[in-house]
C-alpha cells in the first residue's frame, strides 16, 4: 500500500466512523486533528505519548481507539515508522483542508464563536 492510498483509506475511515471531526469551531477541529492524529502516530510508532493533562488523556483515548479499530488494515502493521509518519502527516493535512480550510460552514470562521 502506498502512503497516498493508505492516507485515503484512513481518511475514508475517519469520515465514516468518527464524530470528533465535526466540532463546531474551526480552532477545535484544528486542535483535535493535530492532537488525535499526532498521538495516533506516536502509538503506531510505539513512541511515548503524553497523558499529563485531561486534554492529553482525551486525545490519547481517541487516538488509541482509532489505532485499535485500524487493526482491520493489515498493511498498516507492515509499514515502517518513517512511512507511518509521512502518511499520518498527509492525513492531518487532508483533514485540516477538508474539515476547516475548504469547509463551507461559515460558523467555523466566526471569531466570536
N, C-alpha and C positions, 0 to 999 in steps of 0.2 A: 504494500500500500504506500502510495506517495504521501508526502507531507500535505500537499494540497487536497488530495482525496480524503485523507484522514481528517483534516480540518473541516471539510464539508460534511462528513459523516457525523462528527461530534456537534457541529453547528445544528444540523438537522435534528439530532437527538435533543439538544437543549431547547430548541424552538418548540418541539412537540411535547416535551415531558417536564419542563421546569417552569415554575411560576416566578422565580426571583427576578427574571429579566424584564418583568412587566411593572416594576416600580414606577410610580407616577412622577418622579422627579429625575431630571437628567443627571444631576450630581450623584444621586443614589445609585442609578444604573451604572454610572462610570465606576464608582467605588466598589459595587458588587462585582462587576466584571473583573476589575483589577484584582480584588482580593480572593474571590472564589476561584477564578482561573489560575491565579498565582499559587494559591495553596494546593489546588488540584495538580498543578505542575510539580510542586515540591513532593507531594505524596507519590505521584507516578515515578518520580526520580529517586524515591526513597531518601529524601532530604528532610532535615528537621523543619517543622512548621511551628510558628509562634502561636501560642494559645494563652497569652498573658492577659489580654483584656476580654471583656464579654463579646465585643465585636469580633475579635480574633477567633474566639471559640465558635461563634455563629458562622463565620465564613468557613472555618475549618470543617464544621459539621456538614455544610452544604457541599464543600469540595469532596469530603470523604464519601458522601452519598453518591456524588457523580462518579467517582472512581470505582466505587462498589458496583454501580449499575453498568459501568463501561466494561465489566468483566466479560460481557457478551461479545466484545470485539477482540478476538484472539490476536489480531495483528498489532494491537496496542501493546501487548505484553512482549512482543518481539522487537519493538523499536528501541533504539539506544537513547540515552539521555539527551544527547545533542539534538536528535530528530524530534524527540518529545518536546523539548523546549522551543524549537523552531515552530512546530505545529501549533503548540498552545499559544505562542506569541501571535501567530496569524489568526488563531481562533479569537483571541481577545480583540485584535484589531477589527475583525469582521463583526463581532458582537457590538463593539462601540459604534461602528459605522451603521449597521442595520438598526440598532436599537436607540441610538442617540443622534448622531450626525445626520443621518438620512431619514429620520423619523418625520412623519407628517404631523405628529402630535405637538401642537404649539405649546401645550401646557408644560412640556419638558423644558422649554426655553424661557419660561416665565421666571424672572429673577425674584419675584415676590412670593413664589410658591414654595 
